[in-house]
C-alpha cells in the first residue's frame, strides 16, 4: 500500500516539476504554490490510502465498531493534515 502511494506522489511531483523548474524569478511565487499544492494533494492521497487500510485491518481484528472508530480517527488526522497543507499553500501565495 505504501508503495502505491509513493509511486503516485512521485508521478505527481514529476508531472509538476517542469512547471516549477521553468518558472524563473517571476514565477517563483507560483512555483512555490504549485509545489506546496502538489505536496498537500500527495499527502491527502497517502492519508486516504492509510485510512482505508487501517480501517480494513481494524474490521478484521476488532469488528465493525472498531473499523468505524478507526476510520473516524484517521479521517480527523487527514483533515488536520489537509488544513495544515492549506495554510502552507496560503503562506506561499502571500510570500
Contact map, one row per residue, 1 for C-alpha under 8 A:
11111000000000000000000000000000000000000000000011001000000000000000000000000000000000000000000
11111100000000000000000000000000000000000000010000000000000000000000000000000000000000000000000
11111110000000000000000000000000000000000000000000000000000000000000000000000000000000000000000
11111111000000000000000000000000000000000000000000000000000000000000000000000000000000000000000
11111111100000000000000000000000000000000000110010000000000000000000000000000000000000000000000
01111111110000000000000000000000000000000000010000000000000000000000000000000000000000000000000
00111111111000000000000000000000000000000000000000000000000000000000000000000000000000000000000
00011111111100000000000000000000000000000100000000000000000000000000000000000000000000000000000
00001111111110000000000000000000000000100100000000000000000000000000000000000000000000000000000
00000111111111000000000000000000000000000000000000000000000000000000000000000000000000000000000
00000011111111100000000000000000000000000000000000000000000000000000000000000000000000000000000
00000001111111110000000000000000000001000100000000000000000000000000000000000000000000000000000
00000000111111111000000000000000001001100000000000000000000000000000000000000000000000000000000
00000000011111111100000000000000000000000000000000000000000000000000000000000000000000000000000
00000000001111111100000000000000000000000000000000000000000000000000000000000000000000000000000
00000000000111111111000000000000011001000000000000000000000000000000000000000000000000000000000
00000000000011111111100000000000000000000000000000000000000000000000000000000000000000000000000
00000000000001111111110000000000000000000000000000000000000000000000000000000000000000000000000
00000000000000011111111000000010000000000000000000000000000000000000000000000000000000000000000
00000000000000011111111000010011011000000000000000000000000000000000000000000000000000000000000
00000000000000001111111100000010000000000000000000000000000000000000000000000000000000000000000
00000000000000000111111100000000000000000000000000000000000000000000000000000000000000000000000
00000000000000000011111111110110000000000000000000000000000000000000000000000000000000000000000
00000000000000000000111111110000000000000000000000000000000000000000000000000000000000000000000
00000000000000000000001111110000000000000000000000000000000000000000000000000000000000000000000
00000000000000000000001111111000000000000000000000000000000000000000000000000000000000000000000
00000000000000000000001111111110000000000000000000000000000000000000000000000000000000000000000
00000000000000000001001111111111000000000000000000000000000000000000000000000000000000000000000
00000000000000000000000001111111100000000000000000000000000000000000000000000000000000000001101
00000000000000000000001000111111110000000000000000000000000000000000000000000000000000000000100
00000000000000000011101000111111111000000000000000000000000000000000000000000000000000000000000
00000000000000000001000000011111111100000000000000000000000000000000000000000000000000001001100
00000000000000000000000000001111111110000000000000000000000000000000000000000000000000001101100
00000000000000010001000000000111111111000000000000000000000000000000000000000000000000000000000
00000000000010010001000000000011111111100000000000000000000000000000000000000000000000000000000
00000000000000000000000000000001111111110000000000000000000000000000000000000000000010011001000
00000000000000000000000000000000111111111000000000000000000000000000000000000000000011001000000
00000000000110010000000000000000011111111100000000000000000000000000000000000000000000000000000
00000000100010000000000000000000001111111110000000000000000000000000000000000000000010000000000
00000000000000000000000000000000000111111111000000000000000000000000000000000000010011000000000
00000000000000000000000000000000000011111111100000000000000000000000000000000000000000000000000
00000001100100000000000000000000000001111111110000000000000000000000000000000000000000000000000
00000000000000000000000000000000000000111111111000000000000000000000000000000000110000000000000
00000000000000000000000000000000000000011111111100000000000000000000000000000100110000000000000
00001000000000000000000000000000000000001111111110000000000000000000000000000000000000000000000
01001100000000000000000000000000000000000111111111000000000000000000000000000000000000000000000
00000000000000000000000000000000000000000011111111100000000000000000000001000100000000000000000
00000000000000000000000000000000000000000001111111110000000000000000000000000100000000000000000
10001000000000000000000000000000000000000000111111111000000000000000000000000000000000000000000
10000000000000000000000000000000000000000000011111111100000000000000000000000000000000000000000
00000000000000000000000000000000000000000000001111111110000000000000011001100000000000000000000
00000000000000000000000000000000000000000000000111111111000000000000001000000000000000000000000
10000000000000000000000000000000000000000000000011111111100000000000000000000000000000000000000
00000000000000000000000000000000000000000000000001111111110000000010011000000000000000000000000
00000000000000000000000000000000000000000000000000111111111000000111011000000000000000000000000
00000000000000000000000000000000000000000000000000011111111100000010000000000000000000000000000
00000000000000000000000000000000000000000000000000001111111110000010000000000000000000000000000
00000000000000000000000000000000000000000000000000000111111111110110010000000000000000000000000
00000000000000000000000000000000000000000000000000000011111111111110000000000000000000000000000
00000000000000000000000000000000000000000000000000000001111111100000000000000000000000000000000
00000000000000000000000000000000000000000000000000000000111111100000000000000000000000000000000
00000000000000000000000000000000000000000000000000000000011111111110000000000000000000000000000
00000000000000000000000000000000000000000000000000000000011111111110000000000000000000000000000
00000000000000000000000000000000000000000000000000000000011001111111000000000000000000000000000
00000000000000000000000000000000000000000000000000000000001001111111100000000000000000000000000
00000000000000000000000000000000000000000000000000000010011001111111110000000000000000000000000
00000000000000000000000000000000000000000000000000000111111001111111111000000000000000000000000
00000000000000000000000000000000000000000000000000000010000000011111111100000000000000000000000
00000000000000000000000000000000000000000000000000000000000000001111111110000000000000000000000
00000000000000000000000000000000000000000000000000100110010000000111111111000000000000000000000
00000000000000000000000000000000000000000000000000110110000000000011111111100000000000000000000
00000000000000000000000000000000000000000000000000000000000000000001111111110000000000000000000
00000000000000000000000000000000000000000000000000000000000000000000111111111000000000000000000
00000000000000000000000000000000000000000000001000100000000000000000011111111100000000000000000
00000000000000000000000000000000000000000000000000100000000000000000001111111110000000000000000
00000000000000000000000000000000000000000000000000000000000000000000000111111111000000000000000
00000000000000000000000000000000000000000000000000000000000000000000000011111111100000000000000
00000000000000000000000000000000000000000001001100000000000000000000000001111111110000000000000
00000000000000000000000000000000000000000000000000000000000000000000000000111111111000000000000
00000000000000000000000000000000000000000000000000000000000000000000000000011111111100000000000
00000000000000000000000000000000000000000011000000000000000000000000000000001111111110000000000
00000000000000000000000000000000000000010011000000000000000000000000000000000111111111000000000
00000000000000000000000000000000000000000000000000000000000000000000000000000011111111100000000
00000000000000000000000000000000000000000000000000000000000000000000000000000001111111110000000
00000000000000000000000000000000000110110000000000000000000000000000000000000000111111111000000
00000000000000000000000000000000000010010000000000000000000000000000000000000000011111111100000
00000000000000000000000000000000000000000000000000000000000000000000000000000000001111111110000
00000000000000000000000000000000000100000000000000000000000000000000000000000000000111111111000
00000000000000000000000000000001100110000000000000000000000000000000000000000000000011111111100
00000000000000000000000000000000100000000000000000000000000000000000000000000000000001111111110
00000000000000000000000000000000000000000000000000000000000000000000000000000000000000111111111
00000000000000000000000000001001100100000000000000000000000000000000000000000000000000011111111
00000000000000000000000000001101100000000000000000000000000000000000000000000000000000001111111
00000000000000000000000000000000000000000000000000000000000000000000000000000000000000000111111
00000000000000000000000000001000000000000000000000000000000000000000000000000000000000000011111
